[in-house]
Structures are given as C-alpha cells and as structure tokens.
Amino acid sequence: MSHTTCDLSIIIVSWNVADLLRDCLHSIVAGRGELELQVIVVDSASSDNSVAMVRDEFPWVDLLACDENVGFPKGNNLGLARANGRYVLLLNPDTVILGDALPQMMSFMRQNSGVGVLGCQLLNADGTVQSSKRRFPTLATAFFESTWLEFAAPKGVLKRYYAEDLPDDATNDVDWVVGACMLLPTQVVAAVGGMDEAYFMYSEELDWCRRIKDSGWRVVYYPEAKIIHLVGQSSDQAVVARHINFQQAKLRYFRKFNGRLPASLLRLFLLLNYVWQLSLEGLKGILGHKRPLRRQRVQAYWQVIRSGLRPAGY
C-alpha cells in the first residue's frame, strides 16, 4: 500500500454496471462529509461504457482499467496497492451510500482501535434489511446452504450461520460480514495481507475475515451506518459462471480450513445436488411446465456438472 495521505481510500471493483457505478460515485460525493477521500475504481474489462463514463464524469477518480476480468479478490488487491488512506473501504458498485454512513463508520473505527473489519447495515431497494452478518460456516452449513436440502436443514443450523439470533438493529461482534461494504484500517491489511486471489468471486471476504480474526482483530456489524445494496448486478449477467464460482469458492474455503477429505465429500454432494436439480427440471419440461425455462435451467445445470466444480489448483 502507498504512504498514507488521506482519511479514507474507497475501492470499487466493477464489471459492466456503468449506470449503477455512476449512482454509487454520486452517493460517495454526497455522503463524504468532511472526510478527505481517495476513490479507486478497478474496472474488470467491462464491455459497456464504464471506463469512458468514469473518465468523463469523474476525472478525480483513480481509475485502473484492466485488460481482463480479474475477479473480485485480485481487483481489490490491485486497488489496495494504490490506496493511500489511513482506512480502506471495499465497496460494491451496486451500492448507494445513505446519509452520513461514511463519517459514522469512520468515527466508530477511530473510537474502537481493536476492530479489524467493520460492516454496515445493507438495505434492499425497498428499504428492508438485507442479511449481511454471519458466523463461520460449519460443514453442516455447507451441505444445506444454497442446495436443494436447504428446506430440510435442522433447526438452528442456518439460523446460526446467518446470525439470526442477533438483532438487525444492534451493533455486534460477528465472524464475518458480506463484502459489499467492508471498512478496514490500513494497518490490518499490512499485517494480514490482501484477499486470497485463489478465489475469483464469493467466499473471499469470508476467508479474509477469518484470517483477520485469527490474527486477533474484531469483526463488527454496525447498523447505525446504512447503504442500499442492489445484490448481484454483475454476477446475474452470467448465471452458469455464478453457480460454478459460488460452489468452487465454497469448496476452496473448506479445503483450506477443514482439509481435503471433507472438501472432497462436499464436492461429490454438490455435484449430486445439481444432478438432482437437472432431473427435476427435465421432468417438469417433459410434463410441459414452462418448457423454455426448464430447457434453460437444464442446460445451465449440465454445464455446472460438466465443470466438475473443481477449483483451479484443487
């Protein structure tokens, strides 16, 4: 990281969401208060007008235009290398800062020196609270979360994972927070290192928070600061890749922290999960229920199965 010269460096990794990125940058300007900011946009080879838009409308932004889609962890690490703030905020481009969320978060961090990561309250577009605080997943969590067995999860398994016992309107220590908005002191990044670039998207903030907590820092959910998060605006553009990246990231995390055998069993289960879902969608198509949708899903699930869900270097 560069020598610190400002209060806060905000890093935004963006891919093909020019209109949302524009709204995000405008909200930063409106909500900066008295903070001295550096804003870094890392564009992952967008095919829309994102790069031109930032250059033309926000010339004060430090723009890094990549030649390829580098993924979320590497994109943020590229931004961290250019950051010169005493604190760094990793922010998604599909977010809108509300009110004085930035000064509030900075004030909290300055008053709580043991906090390594601070997450705010994320809101949906309609103002409802979006789940963003978490406990570390167990192997049981991995077998139920985002699979066809989720409806049959034992009472408490997913409730614990999503920290549903902690009020949404109360500040609490948690294990990790969703990476749409994460504030860290630069000294934490210097001590622990950046995100693990073995991930491409998903689970990288989980991995990072675990390493930060293991180094003795706190991770805190702070709902006094609020932002709107429009969820998955980039990943929704590539459905098959989203499935593959999500499950490969899950496998990478469990192999890293739980070992080869649990991860191998989980990989087999996840592949069987997609075989089951493909079979159900195929049956529904044969019965004539929304055939174009069923055909699309069968093709998507088949591509996921063919991938083997084997992370690179796995």
Stockholm file with secondary structure:
# STOCKHOLM 1.0

chainA/1-314         MSHTTCDLSIIIVSWNVADLLRDCLHSIVAGRGELELQVIVVDSASSDNSVAMVRDEFPWVDLLACDENVGFPKGNNLGLARANGRYVLLLNPDTVILGDALPQMMSFMRQNSGVGVLGCQLLNADGTVQSSKRRFPTLATAFFESTWLEFAAPKGVLKRYYAEDLPDDATNDVDWVVGACMLLPTQVVAAVGGMDEAYFMYSEELDWCRRIKDSGWRVVYYPEAKIIHLVGQSSDQAVVARHINFQQAKLRYFRKFNGRLPASLLRLFLLLNYVWQLSLEGLKGILGHKRPLRRQRVQAYWQVIRSGLRPAGY
#=GR chainA/1-314 SS CCCCCEEEEEEEEESSCHHHHHHHHHHHHHHCTTCCEEEEEEECCCSSSHHHHHHHHCTTSEEEECSSCCCHHHHHHHHHHHCCEEEEEEECTTEEECTTHHHHHHHHHHHCTTEEEEEEEEECTTSCEECCEECCCCHHHHHHTTSTTGGGCCTTHHHHHTTTTSCTTSCEECSEECTTEEEEEHHHHHHHCSCCTTCSSSSHHHHHHHHHHHTTCEEEEEEEEEEEECCCTTGGGCHHHHHHHHHHHHHHHHHHHHCHHHHHHHHHHHHHHHHHHHHHHHHHHHTTSSHHHHHHHHHHHHHHHHHTTCCTTC
#=GC SS_cons         CCCCCEEEEEEEEESSCHHHHHHHHHHHHHHCTTCCEEEEEEECCCSSSHHHHHHHHCTTSEEEECSSCCCHHHHHHHHHHHCCEEEEEEECTTEEECTTHHHHHHHHHHHCTTEEEEEEEEECTTSCEECCEECCCCHHHHHHTTSTTGGGCCTTHHHHHTTTTSCTTSCEECSEECTTEEEEEHHHHHHHCSCCTTCSSSSHHHHHHHHHHHTTCEEEEEEEEEEEECCCTTGGGCHHHHHHHHHHHHHHHHHHHHCHHHHHHHHHHHHHHHHHHHHHHHHHHHTTSSHHHHHHHHHHHHHHHHHTTCCTTC
//
